[in-house]
Amino acid sequence: MRRFQSAAEREAEGRARGYSGVLEADLYRSEAKLEALHSQNYKSGPDGQILPEDPDEIPADKEEGLSRWKYQMTMRFLNGEDNDFPYSEVDGNEEWDVIENREAEDRWFEDEEPQWVGKDGGPQGETGIQDF
C-alpha cells in the first residue's frame, strides 16, 4: 500500500507509529521480500522492489490496492489463518449459536405474512366454524 503513498504520507505515517512501528514495518517488509524471492513468482522492479510476474496482479491505483488487501485479509481471517484471533474461543462458545438462531428466527417471523384460512377470509376451524 505504501506504493500509492506520497513521500510526505509515508513520512507522516512513520512518525505517527514511532520507532517500534518503523521496526515492525521493516520486519514485515523484509519477511515479505524473502517469501517472494523463495516462491519464484516475483521479479525485481526497476527500483529494486519485488513485483509479481503477472502484470494483472499489480493494482492500478490506491483504491484497488486497498480493496485487494481487504479481500485478502478477510479471506485469511475466514480461513482461520489469523494467528492473533482466538478462533477456538469463538467456535466453542455456545452463546454465539443462541444469538445466531434467535436472529434467524426473528428474520423468519418478520418475513411471514399473516393470513386467514377460510373461504371468506375470516377465521375458521376444521368444522367450518370457528372453534373456541
N, C-alpha and C positions, 0 to 999 in steps of 0.2 A: 504494500500500500504506500510505502514511502516513495515509490517511483513517481506517484502523481502529486507529491507534495513539493512545494517550492522550498528553496533553501531556508527561507525565513520560517516557514511552517515546521520544518524538521528541527530547526534550532529551538524554536519555542516549545515544541513537544519534548525535546531532550531536557531543556531547563525545567519544565514542569515536573518531569519524572525524577529529577535529581540524579545523583551519581549511581545509586543502586539500579535505577531504571535503565540508565545507559548501559551498565554492565549486563543486565538481564537481556536487553535488546541485542547486544553484541554476541552474547552466548547463543541466543536463538538463531541469529543470522548465521553464525559460524556452523551450528549444527545443521541448519537447512542447506548450506552450501556443501557440506560434507556428504549429506544424504543425497543431494542432487548429483554430485560427482560420482558417487558409488552406484547410483541407479542407471547411469549411462543414457538417460532420457533427456539430457540437457546439454547445451553447448554454451560457450563463453560469448558474451556480447562484446561490442566494441569498447566499452568502458570497464571490462573485467567482470561485469555482472553475469550471473548464470541465467540463461534464458531457456525455455522449453524448445525442443526441436520443432514442434508443430506450431506455426505462427498463429493458428486459431486459438491456442491456449493462452496467448498474451492478451490481456484485457485492453480494449480500445481506449478507455478513459477511467477516471477515478470511480465513477458510479458503477460501472460494470465490474471493476475490480472489487469494490465493496460488496456488490451483490454476490459475486462468486465466493468471496470469503465467507459471507454469512451463510451461504448454502453449504459450503464445506464444513463449517463449524457446526451447523445444525445436523448434518448427516453424521459427523463424528460423534456428536452427543447422542443421537438416536441409535447409533450402532454400539453404544456402550464403551467408546474409546476415550472418554474424557476422564483422565486419572484423578482429577480434582473433585469429581462429583461422587457422592456416596450412593451409587445405584442400589446396593443391597438394602440400605435403609428404606429407600422409597419402594422398591419392589416387594419387600417383606411387610410393609405397613398396610394392614387391612383397612385403616381409616380412609385411605385414598379410594379403595374399591367402593366403600359405602357412599362416599361423596359422588363418585362417578355414576353409580347405579341410581342414586337419587336424582341427579341431573338428567339422566336418560329417561327416567320415569316422568319427571316434570315436563320434559320436551314432548313425550308421548301424549300426556294429558292436554298440553297446550295445542297440539295438532289435531286432536279429536274434535269433531263437530257434534254437538248434541242433536239427537233425532228421536222422534217418537215412532213406536212400532204400531201400525194400525192403518186402516183404510182411510179414515178421515183426518189423519194426522194427530188424533187425540190419543191419550194414553189408554191402552187396552191390555188385558192379560190374555192368557191362553183360552179362556172361555168366551172371549169376545167382549166381556165387560171387565171393568177394572176390578181386580180382586184386592181387597184390603184385609 
